[in-house]
Amino acid sequence: MRLPRIVFQLAKRNLTVIQRRAMATSGSSSNNNSIIPKTINPDIQEERQRATFNVEDFAIWWHGGEEKLKRKRYVESSVFADIDESKTVSSIQSLSHEEIYAVAMEDALKLAWKLRKLQKEINPGGKDIWPGLFSGPELWGAMPGGNPFTVHFSMLVDAIRNQGTDEQFEKFGKRAENLEICAAFSQTELGHGTYLRGLQTRADFDPKTDEFVLNTPTITAYKFWPGGLGHSANYSLVMANLYIDNKPKGVAFFMVPLRDEETHQPLPGIDVGDVGKKLGFYGVNNGYLGMKDVRIPRTNMLMRHAQVLPDGTFVQSPAAALGYFSMVFGRCWISANNTTMLAIGTTIATRYSAVRRQGSINPKEPEVKIMDYVTQQMKLFPEIATCIADRLAALKLRQLYHQTEADIKQGKYDGLGEIHALSCAMKVLCTSDSAAGIERLRLACGGHGYLASSNMSNLYSTATAGCTYEGENTVLLLQVGRFLMKSAQQAMAGQPLAPTADYLGKMKLEKWSGSWENIVEALQCAAANKTRLALENISARMQAGQTQGEAANNTGIELTQAAELYGRCFIASNFLQEVTGINAKTRSPALNKVLENILELYLVKMALDNMNNIFRVVDISDDDLRSLQTRLEESLKVLRPNAVAICDGFDFPDRNLLSTLGCFDGNVYERIFEEAKNSSLNKEPVPKVFHTHLKPFMKSNL
């Protein structure tokens, strides 16, 4: 889809990232009393002038081409044109839980109206803008309190499409896609999360009325945590154990009405509400759901794969894993979003490090930018490399998901095991990388990183949530471990392996050279060896009398380590292919040189981080290790003049960063102080509590 000419003009296609942001900065403050300068901080301007590549080239590559970048910018400028700048992370956090939800709902629906209008303007009849961008990271800045409908659009609609029949999508999916109904995705229970077979919610078929009867028989059976369930949703896609004649048939999905479509009052038998304040996700309206003898038509069970016929006959799904395919999509979405969070964190911390001066390297010399310290570079630059590597792998994962989706429609189910394992591994690594990386970056910002106005704490609370929703990370690694055990057995039997695990038969690396290809191969051999050791230990424990479950549990540490290495191999090999493969011919030499340096940093650090496993598959000398350390330090040095420019290339508008430390203009201290002055606690010079409590206490001893 090509954008209309008017969009190109409005997006100022001839302007670079720097020019466009500078124009925005010059008119950024409509408040005449603002202390924020309308000029660029000279320290950060100096960084941009040192860059060895064209930032616009990076932005075009990062966003998938010039057309997509222009559309992104036009949508951002349209959405943020009349945004209420007083709605910051700090101001949202000062509100009550009820007020935060109200603001989040208001902001989300304002955005929905804008996107509907833009869809008609840019691509009438399409879905790429509305609802395509509604739950994505491109417009997070429009909803600083969170989006109560994120799960509705990121998972629910796709689940109905893939799990329901065409008729069911026509009935439920299209209404959900247009937000004519609001729906939650209710899987997790108060007492059970990732262990789906343990779900206690029941759906019993009643052949007399051609209905299912749904119950949550205990408190622990209550659905707990689904986003938007509390007060936003009037429907929910409920995952429950299906029973026919009191015999279990496995889990299935049921479209359950929760609230009256006119009054929004809960329907009979429905107990629904909000779970309360959380570490983050302030306005997402996570909820609980209890059901007592709730009856729904038989046709409300999603039946693309498994069916229940009117006479109670159960038609088994052609592949059991199809019932969980919607969760694969959710994990693809989580992986991509968490890489964006890490990119935002790197932008904030890197820009701050370019203007914060602290101490001196040589005595009697002026204070230096903290980014000049190698130890600070080690905090920042590996996170830049990680977010790029993870994002490229997340994009590849999405491609593989769509390929598997197309295969399913053709009746081919061979790839389900691999895409499940790969999506689990990627979800684990992208969420853990972002959570750990953002916290590392927050600490790199010193005390100011602790301010809510830095947005680092909000980013962290959002990123770390991904480590538990849609599958707790350790549990997912154990699932990947089972895939690897099966694959290792296939390798031993000479059977073909899934493409992402085809290296499992190779346990040793002939020679260490330290080249990029050699490092990736070393990681693959280390993964294969760790998988072999785990399989051998499971076998040994079973021979010693342990059950298969006991043996797997006692080998859990090695299984999770093997699973993590499997994911790291996928990310590293994909990064290598992107930087050195055929796509390099489409990029400028200067951009390729920068990407090669980022790849060098990523792979060298990955080798050093995993050296305990690499040692077991190839002989490495002390000189080799010294060489890797030297290469690590050199890659930091080479990346130093380009760090700010790379983050500029991510092309985040200030509104999406929502940070006093990370704004494009680099005027950090003025923004911090102005945000402090605007704190709700400073509205009055003397708070009421002084007169009611503090003053009486201080005077009490007189």
C-alpha positions in Angstrom: 0.0 0.0 0.0 1.5 3.3 -1.1 0.7 6.4 0.8 -1.1 9.3 -0.9 1.1 12.1 -2.1 -0.3 14.5 0.5 0.9 12.2 3.2 4.5 12.4 1.9 4.2 16.2 1.9 2.8 16.3 5.4 5.6 13.9 6.6 8.2 16.3 5.2 10.0 13.6 3.3 13.0 15.7 2.5 13.9 16.3 6.1 16.3 14.1 8.0 15.6 12.8 11.5 17.7 15.6 13.0 15.9 18.4 11.1 12.5 17.0 11.8 13.2 16.7 15.6 14.8 20.1 15.7 11.7 21.7 14.2 9.6 19.9 16.8 11.8 21.1 19.6 11.7 24.7 18.5 7.9 24.8 19.2 7.8 22.1 21.8 6.6 24.3 24.7 3.4 26.3 24.4 3.8 27.3 28.0 5.3 30.8 28.1 6.5 30.2 31.7 8.4 27.1 30.8 12.1 27.1 31.7 12.9 24.5 29.0 15.2 26.1 26.3 14.0 26.0 22.7 17.5 25.1 21.6 19.4 21.8 21.4 21.8 21.0 24.2 25.3 21.5 22.7 26.6 18.3 24.3 24.1 16.2 22.5 24.4 18.2 19.3 28.1 17.4 19.4 27.3 13.7 19.5 25.2 13.9 16.4 27.8 15.7 14.5 30.3 13.0 15.2 28.2 10.2 13.7 29.8 8.3 10.8 26.6 7.4 9.0 23.3 8.9 7.9 20.7 8.6 10.6 17.9 8.6 8.1 19.4 5.5 6.4 19.3 3.7 9.8 15.7 4.8 10.5 14.6 3.6 7.0 16.2 0.2 7.6 14.9 -0.1 11.2 11.3 0.6 10.2 11.3 -1.7 7.1 11.6 0.8 4.3 11.0 4.5 3.4 7.3 4.0 2.8 6.7 2.5 6.3 8.8 5.1 8.0 6.9 8.0 6.3 3.6 6.5 7.3 4.7 6.0 10.9 5.8 9.6 11.1 2.6 10.9 9.6 0.5 8.9 12.0 2.5 10.0 14.9 2.3 13.7 14.0 -1.4 13.4 13.4 -2.1 11.6 16.7 0.3 13.7 18.9 -0.7 17.1 17.3 -3.2 17.9 20.0 -2.0 15.6 22.8 -2.3 16.8 26.4 1.3 17.2 27.3 0.4 17.5 31.0 -0.4 13.8 31.0 3.0 12.3 31.9 4.0 9.2 33.7 4.4 11.2 36.9 1.0 12.8 36.7 -0.7 9.5 36.0 1.0 7.8 39.0 -0.3 10.5 41.3 -3.9 9.6 40.6 -6.1 7.0 42.3 -6.6 3.6 40.8 -10.1 4.6 39.7 -8.9 7.8 38.2 -6.1 6.1 36.3 -8.6 3.7 34.7 -10.9 6.5 33.7 -8.0 8.4 32.1 -6.7 5.2 30.3 -10.2 4.6 28.9 -10.6 8.2 27.8 -7.1 8.2 26.1 -7.7 4.9 24.4 -11.0 5.9 22.9 -9.6 9.2 21.7 -6.8 7.3 20.0 -9.4 4.9 18.5 -11.3 7.9 16.9 -8.1 9.3 15.5 -7.0 6.0 14.0 -10.4 5.4 12.4 -10.2 8.8 10.8 -6.6 8.2 9.6 -7.6 4.8 8.1 -10.3 6.4 6.0 -7.9 9.2 4.9 -4.9 7.0 4.1 -6.2 3.6 3.1 -10.0 3.4 3.1 -11.3 -0.1 3.7 -7.9 -1.3 5.1 -7.1 -2.5 8.6 -3.4 -1.5 8.8 -4.0 1.7 10.9 -7.4 1.0 12.5 -7.3 -1.4 14.3 -3.7 -2.3 13.2 -1.9 0.3 15.2 -4.2 0.6 18.2 -2.4 -1.9 20.5 1.1 -1.5 19.0 4.1 0.3 20.5 4.1 3.1 17.9 1.5 5.1 19.8 2.2 4.2 23.5 2.7 7.9 24.2 -1.0 8.6 23.5 -1.9 6.3 26.5 0.6 6.9 29.4 -1.8 5.1 31.7 -2.0 2.0 29.5 -4.6 0.6 27.1 -7.5 -1.5 28.5 -8.0 -3.0 25.0 -4.5 -4.2 24.3 -5.3 -7.9 24.7 -8.5 -7.4 22.8 -6.7 -6.5 19.6 -3.3 -8.2 20.1 -4.7 -11.7 20.9 -8.5 -12.0 21.1 -9.4 -11.1 17.5 -6.6 -13.4 16.2 -7.7 -16.2 18.5 -11.3 -16.1 17.2 -9.9 -16.1 13.6 -7.7 -19.1 14.1 -9.7 -21.1 16.6 -13.2 -20.3 15.3 -15.0 -21.2 12.1 -15.5 -18.7 9.4 -19.1 -18.3 10.5 -18.0 -17.7 14.1 -15.5 -15.1 13.0 -18.3 -13.4 11.1 -20.5 -13.5 14.2 -17.9 -12.6 16.9 -14.6 -11.7 15.3 -15.8 -8.9 13.1 -17.7 -7.2 15.9 -14.6 -7.5 18.1 -12.4 -6.1 15.3 -14.6 -3.1 15.0 -14.8 -2.7 18.8 -18.6 -3.2 18.7 -18.0 -5.6 21.5 -15.2 -5.5 24.0 -13.7 -8.9 24.9 -11.0 -10.3 27.2 -8.9 -13.5 26.8 -9.5 -15.5 30.0 -7.0 -18.3 30.4 -5.1 -17.8 33.7 -6.8 -18.7 37.0 -6.1 -17.6 40.5 -4.7 -21.1 41.2 -3.3 -22.1 37.8 -1.4 -20.2 35.1 0.9 -21.9 32.6 -0.3 -25.5 33.6 -3.3 -25.5 31.3 -4.3 -29.1 32.1 -4.8 -28.1 35.7 -7.4 -25.4 34.9 -10.5 -25.9 37.0 -13.0 -23.9 35.0 -15.5 -26.4 33.6 -17.7 -26.3 30.5 -20.3 -29.2 30.7 -22.3 -30.0 27.6 -26.1 -30.2 28.1 -27.6 -32.1 25.0 -31.1 -31.4 26.2 -30.8 -27.6 25.6 -27.8 -27.7 23.2 -25.8 -25.5 25.6 -22.7 -25.5 27.6 -22.8 -24.8 31.3 -19.8 -23.0 32.7 -18.7 -23.0 36.3 -15.7 -21.9 38.3 -16.3 -24.3 41.2 -13.7 -22.8 43.7 -12.0 -19.5 44.4 -8.8 -20.8 42.8 -10.8 -21.6 39.6 -11.7 -17.9 39.2 -10.1 -16.4 36.1 -7.5 -13.9 37.3 -5.3 -11.4 35.4 -6.9 -11.0 31.9 -6.3 -7.5 30.6 -9.5 -5.5 30.2 -11.6 -8.1 31.9 -12.4 -6.0 35.0 -14.8 -3.4 33.7 -14.0 -2.9 30.0 -15.1 -6.2 28.5 -18.6 -7.3 27.9 -17.5 -10.7 26.4 -14.7 -13.0 27.2 -13.0 -15.9 25.3 -12.8 -18.4 28.2 -10.5 -21.3 28.2 -12.1 -24.2 30.1 -11.9 -27.9 30.4 -14.6 -29.5 28.2 -16.8 -32.3 29.7 -19.3 -34.5 27.9 -21.2 -36.9 30.1 -18.8 -35.9 32.9 -15.9 -37.2 30.8 -13.0 -34.7 30.2 -12.2 -34.0 26.5 -9.4 -31.4 27.0 -9.4 -27.6 27.0 -11.5 -25.6 24.6 -12.4 -22.0 24.0 -15.8 -20.5 24.7 -17.2 -17.1 23.8 -19.0 -16.0 26.9 -21.2 -12.9 27.3 -20.3 -11.1 30.6 -22.3 -7.9 30.6 -25.5 -6.6 29.1 -24.5 -4.8 25.8 -26.7 -1.8 26.7 -26.4 -1.3 30.5 -23.0 -3.0 30.9 -24.4 -4.7 34.1 -22.9 -8.1 34.8 -25.2 -10.9 33.5 -26.7 -13.6 35.9 -24.1 -16.0 37.2 -21.2 -13.6 36.4 -18.9 -12.3 39.1 -16.4 -9.9 37.5 -14.2 -7.0 38.7 -10.7 -5.5 38.7 -7.8 -7.2 40.5 -6.5 -3.9 42.0 -3.3 -1.9 41.7 -0.2 -3.6 40.3 3.5 -3.0 39.9 2.7 -1.4 36.5 0.1 -1.7 33.8 -1.8 0.9 35.8 -4.9 1.4 33.5 -5.1 -1.9 31.8 -8.0 -3.0 34.0 -6.8 -6.6 34.7 -9.7 -8.5 36.1 -11.2 -11.6 37.8 -14.1 -13.7 36.6 -16.3 -16.2 38.4 -19.1 -18.2 36.7 -22.0 -20.1 38.3 -24.2 -22.1 36.0 -23.6 -19.7 33.1 -25.3 -21.1 30.0 -24.2 -20.4 26.4 -25.2 -21.9 23.1 -23.2 -24.9 21.8 -22.1 -22.7 18.9 -20.3 -20.4 21.2 -17.5 -23.0 21.5 -14.8 -22.2 18.9 -14.9 -25.2 16.5 -12.4 -24.7 13.7 -10.4 -27.7 14.9 -12.4 -29.7 17.5 -16.2 -29.8 17.5 -19.1 -30.9 19.7 -22.0 -32.0 17.6 -25.7 -31.5 18.7 -25.9 -35.1 19.9 -22.8 -34.7 22.1 -20.4 -36.4 19.7 -16.9 -35.0 20.2 -14.8 -34.6 17.1 -11.1 -34.6 18.0 -8.8 -31.9 16.7 -6.4 -33.2 13.9 -3.5 -32.0 16.0 -3.7 -31.3 19.8 -1.3 -28.4 19.6 -3.7 -26.4 17.4 -5.6 -25.6 20.6 -2.6 -23.6 21.8 -1.7 -21.9 18.5 -3.2 -18.6 19.6 -0.7 -18.4 22.4 2.1 -18.7 19.9 0.8 -15.5 18.3 0.7 -13.8 21.7 4.3 -14.8 22.4 5.4 -13.4 19.0 3.7 -10.1 19.9 5.2 -10.0 23.4 8.7 -10.7 21.9 8.5 -7.8 19.5 7.0 -5.3 22.0 9.7 -6.0 24.6 12.4 -5.3 22.1 10.8 -1.9 21.6 10.8 -1.3 25.4 14.5 -2.0 25.5 15.1 0.3 22.5 13.2 3.1 24.4 15.3 2.4 27.5 18.6 2.6 25.5 17.5 5.8 23.9 16.8 7.5 27.3 19.9 6.3 29.0 22.2 7.0 26.0 21.0 10.5 25.5 21.2 11.2 29.2 24.8 9.9 29.2 25.7 12.3 26.5 24.7 15.4 28.5 25.4 14.3 32.1 28.9 15.3 33.2 30.4 13.8 36.3 34.0 13.6 37.5 37.2 13.7 35.3 39.3 11.0 33.8 42.5 13.0 34.1 43.2 15.1 37.2 42.7 18.9 36.9 40.7 18.4 33.6 37.1 19.5 33.2 34.3 17.1 34.1 33.6 14.6 31.3 30.4 13.1 29.8 29.7 9.9 31.7 29.5 8.1 28.3 33.3 8.7 28.0 33.8 6.1 30.8 34.3 2.7 29.4 32.3 1.2 32.3 29.3 3.4 31.3 29.7 2.3 27.7 29.6 -1.3 28.9 26.2 -0.6 30.5 24.8 1.1 27.4 26.2 -0.3 24.2 25.5 -4.0 24.8 21.9 -3.1 25.4 21.8 -1.3 22.0 23.1 -4.4 20.4 20.8 -6.7 22.3 17.6 -4.7 21.4 18.6 -4.8 17.7 19.5 -8.5 17.7 16.3 -9.4 19.6 14.1 -7.3 17.3 15.5 -8.8 14.1 14.8 -12.3 15.6 11.3 -11.3 16.7 10.6 -10.2 13.1 11.9 -13.5 11.8 9.7 -15.3 14.4 6.7 -13.4 13.1 7.5 -14.6 9.5 7.8 -18.2 10.7 4.5 -17.9 12.5 2.6 -16.7 9.4 4.3 -19.5 7.4 3.0 -22.0 9.9 -0.4 -20.4 9.9 -0.5 -20.8 6.1 0.6 -24.5 6.4 -2.2 -25.2 8.9 -4.7 -24.0 6.4 -3.3 -26.5 4.0 -3.6 -29.3 6.6 0.1 -29.4 7.3 0.9 -29.6 11.0 4.6 -30.7 11.0 5.9 -27.2 12.0 3.7 -26.8 15.1 6.3 -28.3 17.5 9.1 -26.1 16.3 7.1 -22.8 16.2 5.8 -23.5 19.7 9.4 -24.1 21.0 10.8 -21.2 19.2 8.1 -18.8 20.3 8.6 -19.9 23.9 12.3 -19.4 23.7 12.0 -16.0 22.1 9.4 -14.8 24.5 11.6 -15.8 27.4 14.8 -14.2 26.0 13.1 -10.9 24.8 11.3 -10.4 28.1 14.2 -11.3 30.3 16.6 -9.2 28.2 14.4 -6.2 28.3 13.7 -6.5 32.0 17.3 -6.9 33.0 18.5 -4.5 30.4 16.1 -1.7 31.4 17.1 -2.1 35.0 20.8 -1.9 34.1 20.1 1.2 32.0 18.1 2.8 34.9 21.1 2.3 37.2 23.3 3.8 34.5 21.2 7.0 34.9 22.2 7.3 38.5 19.8 8.9 41.0 17.8 10.7 38.3 16.9 7.3 36.8 14.9 6.7 40.0 12.5 9.5 39.2 9.1 8.5 37.8 9.6 11.3 35.3 12.6 9.4 33.8 10.1 6.7 32.7 12.6 4.0 33.5 10.7 2.6 36.4 7.5 2.5 34.3 9.4 0.8 31.5 10.8 -1.8 33.9 7.5 -2.6 35.4 6.0 -3.1 32.0 8.9 -5.2 30.7 9.2 -7.4 33.7 5.4 -8.2 33.5 6.2 -10.0 30.3 8.4 -12.5 32.2 5.2 -14.0 33.7 2.2 -13.4 31.5 1.5 -15.8 28.6 3.7 -18.4 30.2 6.1 -18.0 33.1 9.6 -17.9 31.7 11.0 -20.9 33.5 8.0 -23.1 32.6 8.4 -22.1 29.0 12.1 -23.0 29.0 11.2 -26.4 30.3 8.7 -26.8 27.4 11.5 -25.9 25.0 13.7 -28.4 26.8 11.2 -31.2 26.0 11.3 -30.2 22.4 15.1 -30.4 22.5 15.0 -33.8 24.1 12.8 -35.1 21.4 15.0 -33.5 18.7 18.1 -35.0 20.2 16.6 -38.4 20.1 15.7 -37.9 16.5 19.3 -36.8 15.8 20.6 -39.9 17.4 18.3 -42.0 15.3 19.4 -40.2 12.1 16.0 -38.6 11.5 15.5 -35.2 10.0 15.4 -32.2 12.5 13.5 -29.0 12.5 15.4 -26.2 10.7 16.2 -24.2 13.9 17.5 -27.4 15.6 19.4 -29.0 12.8 22.8 -28.5 14.5 22.0 -30.7 17.4 23.9 -33.6 16.0 27.2 -31.6 16.0 28.8 -31.8 19.5 32.4 -30.5 18.7 33.9 -27.6 16.9 37.1 -28.5 15.0 38.9 -25.2 15.5 38.4 -21.8 17.2 39.1 -18.9 14.9 37.0 -16.2 16.6 35.3 -15.2 13.3 31.6 -14.2 13.5 30.6 -17.5 11.8 32.9 -19.4 14.1 31.3 -17.8 17.2 27.8 -18.7 16.0 28.9 -22.3 15.3 30.5 -22.5 18.7 27.3 -21.4 20.3 25.4 -24.1 18.3 27.9 -26.8 19.3 27.5 -25.7 23.0 23.7 -25.9 22.7 24.0 -29.4 21.1 26.4 -30.5 23.9 24.2 -29.1 26.7 21.2 -30.8 25.1 23.1 -34.1 24.9 24.2 -33.9 28.6 20.6 -33.2 29.7 19.3 -36.2 27.8 22.0 -38.4 29.2 21.3 -37.3 32.7 17.6 -37.9 32.3 18.3 -41.4 31.0 20.7 -42.1 33.8 18.2 -41.0 36.4 15.5 -43.2 34.9 17.8 -46.2 34.9 18.4 -45.5 38.5 14.7 -45.9 39.2 13.3 -42.4 38.8 10.1 -41.9 36.9 10.4 -39.9 33.7 8.7 -36.9 35.4 11.1 -37.1 38.4 14.1 -37.4 36.1 13.0 -34.4 34.0 12.4 -32.4 37.2 15.9 -33.2 38.6 17.4 -32.3 35.3 15.5 -29.1 35.1 18.5 -26.8 35.5 20.3 -28.3 32.5 17.0 -28.3 30.4 16.5 -24.6 31.0 20.2 -23.9 30.1 19.9 -25.9 26.9 16.7 -24.1 26.0 18.2 -20.7 26.5 21.2 -21.6 24.4 18.8 -22.8 21.6 17.1 -19.4 21.7 20.5 -17.6 21.7 21.6 -19.5 18.7 18.5 -18.5 16.8 19.0 -14.8 17.6 22.8 -14.8 16.9 22.5 -16.7 13.6 19.7 -14.5 12.4 21.6 -11.4 13.3 24.7 -12.6 11.4 22.5 -13.4 8.4 20.9 -9.9 8.4 24.2 -8.0 8.7 26.3 -10.1 6.3 23.7 -11.7 4.0 22.0 -10.5 0.8 20.2 -7.6 2.6 23.5 -5.8 3.1 23.5 -5.0 -0.7 20.4 -2.8 -0.1 22.2 -0.6 2.5 24.8 2.1 2.3 28.5 1.1 3.1 28.5 3.5 6.1 25.3 1.9 7.6 26.7 -1.6 7.0 29.9 -0.6 8.8 27.9 0.5 11.9 25.8 -2.7 11.8 28.9 -4.8 11.6 30.3 -3.1 14.6 27.1 -3.7 16.5 27.2 -7.4 15.4 30.8 -7.6 16.6 29.9 -6.3 20.0 26.9 -8.6 20.3 28.7 -11.8 19.2 31.9 -11.2 21.2 30.0 -10.5 24.4 27.8 -13.5 23.7 30.9 -15.7 23.4 32.4 -14.3 26.7 29.1 -14.7 28.5 28.8 -18.4 27.4 32.5 -19.3 27.6 31.8 -22.0 30.3 29.8 -23.9 27.7 32.0 -23.1 24.7 35.0 -24.4 26.6 33.5 -27.9 26.5 33.2 -28.1 22.7 36.4 -26.4 21.4 40.0 -25.8 22.6 40.5 -22.1 23.4 43.8 -20.7 24.7 44.4 -17.8 27.1 45.5 -15.7 24.1 42.1 -16.4 22.5 40.4 -15.1 25.6 42.6 -12.1 25.8 41.8 -11.4 22.1 38.1 -11.5 22.8 38.4 -9.0 25.7 40.4 -6.7 23.4 37.8 -7.0 20.7 35.1 -6.2 23.2 36.8 -3.0 24.4 37.6 -2.0 20.8 34.0 -2.5 19.7 32.9 -0.1 22.5 35.4 2.4 21.4 34.3 2.2 17.7 30.6 2.5 18.7 31.1 5.5 21.0 30.8 8.3 18.4 27.6 6.6 16.9 25.7 5.7 20.0 23.4 8.8 20.1 22.9 8.7 16.3 21.9 5.0 16.5 19.3 5.8 19.1 18.1 8.7 17.0 17.6 6.2 14.2 15.1 4.3 16.3 13.0 7.4 15.6 11.1 7.6 18.8 9.2 10.9 19.2 9.6 12.5 22.6 5.9 11.7 23.4 6.7 8.0 23.1 9.7 8.2 25.3 7.8 10.1 28.0 11.1 10.9 29.7 12.7 14.0 31.2 16.1 12.3 30.7 15.6 11.1 27.1 14.2 14.1 25.1 15.7 14.8 21.7 16.8 18.3 22.8 18.9 17.0 25.7 17.7 19.7 28.1 17.6 17.3 30.9 17.9 19.4 34.0 15.3 22.0 33.0 12.9 19.2 32.3 13.5 17.4 35.5 13.1 20.6 37.5 9.9 21.7 35.6 8.4 18.3 36.2 9.2 18.6 39.9 7.7 22.0 40.1 4.5 20.6 38.5 4.1 17.8 41.1 0.7 17.6 42.6 2.2 17.8 46.0 3.5 21.3 45.2 0.1 22.8 44.3 0.0 24.4 47.8 3.0 25.8 49.7 1.8 24.1 52.9 0.1 20.7 52.7 -2.9 20.1 54.9 -1.2 17.3 56.8 1.2 19.9 58.3 -1.7 21.5 60.2 -3.5 18.3 61.0 -0.6 16.1 62.2 3.0 17.6 62.0 2.4 20.9 63.7 0.4 19.4 66.6 3.1 16.9 67.2 5.9 19.4 67.2 4.1 21.7 69.6 3.0 18.8 71.9 6.1 19.0 74.1 5.8 22.7 74.9 
